[in-house]
Amino acid sequence: MATWSCRPRCFLYRCAGLPVPRVRAACAAASGGLPDRSAPLRAPERILLVPFGSIASAEDVLPGHSHFHRFDVFSRCSIAALMCSRKLRQDTTFLAALVKPSWTSRVGQAVMQSLAGDPPEAAGPTKIVKIIGSEIPKTRGAFIPTERWLAKTFTSVLGNATAKPKVEKRCRGWSCEEVASLRCLLSDLGIPAKGEKGEKGEKGESSNSEPGKVLAFVLHEEATVHIRDEVARIEGDAASRILLIVGDQTGLTREQVEYLVSEFGVVPVTVGATPLLTSHCIVVLHHLLDERWPAQLAVAGAEPDEDGAEHEIGYIGGQKVLRLLHSKPQGYPATLQAKIASPAGSGGFKV
């Protein structure tokens, strides 16, 4: 079974009105080569924030992730944000804000209250699931782009079930934080509201963050400015952080986008007129940023694993198969040895 990280990207580029990289590189070579960008560029940190209105912060739905409606959207978005051609992005942080309200069924109204920093008294804190690409181990199996693996890790992180060493190793690079509202989250990221800029700086710089400008964009289909033009405009800015806010499968409403623009100074952008999935939009955003700041990637499996580390690689007869990363053949389970020894098993497993 193919994973989302293996999905062809040429179709996405054409939908967004972008040239396929190979064709673009060939045209540039024929016309004299690519522009000289030999000068060292300090790549800004990329933060992708997706408010998920279908996943609640309440813990009474654990441990079955099937209670999370449209968890597949979270899976695709996290993979698109953190992976590039089976490699891990070291300059990207993925933030999943679980904004489904427990006191009302009107998700849009609850998000507006959270942005205004005025949630009702019955509202609990909003949970933010954070995945930092640079903190994910570079060992094989540290980040498996399948919904089954992501769901198990998500459940462990959301329930703070990191007591066992094996579970803790699975959750490295993941964390779950609680914020009072989305307004507090944006302020912590260096994008305070206009009335709070006196505490953070004239350009939205957070006193607790690294020095430099923080640029914030919100993706919306009704925006008039293309993200490609904004990337060209900010080439000369010494930005230390780029915040990209993308809606989930239901998207952000016009009122929410207008509030982000008027209250936080976020710039609305679009990736084209063709409707795309949230994960596809993230791929296009990464592609445009990679043209200016080359992606910082790390190969999974480049570092040796600890002795005895187990990794799930498939199923045989309905039973889970774990591979023990030992150099000796006897390190494999008996079921796996039988599968490898059989002629039919030489083709590998379906994961």
Secondary structure, DSSP 8 states (H G I E B T S, - for coil): ---GGGS--HHHHHHTT---HHHHHHHHHHTT-S----S-----EEEEEEEEEEEE--STT-S-GGGSTTHHHHHHHHHHHHEETTEEESSEEEEEEEEE-SS-S-HHHHHHHHHTT---TT---EEEEEEEGGGS-SSTTSS--SHHHHHHHHHHHHTT---SHHHHHHTTTEEEEEES-HHHHHHHTT---GGGHHHH-TTS--TTS-SSEEEEEEE-TT-SSBHHHHHHHGGGS-EEEEEEE---TT---HHHHHHHHHHH--EEEBS-SS---HHHHHHHHHHHHHHHS---EEETT-S---TT-EEEEEEETTEEEEEE--SSGGGS-HHHHHHHHSGGGGG----
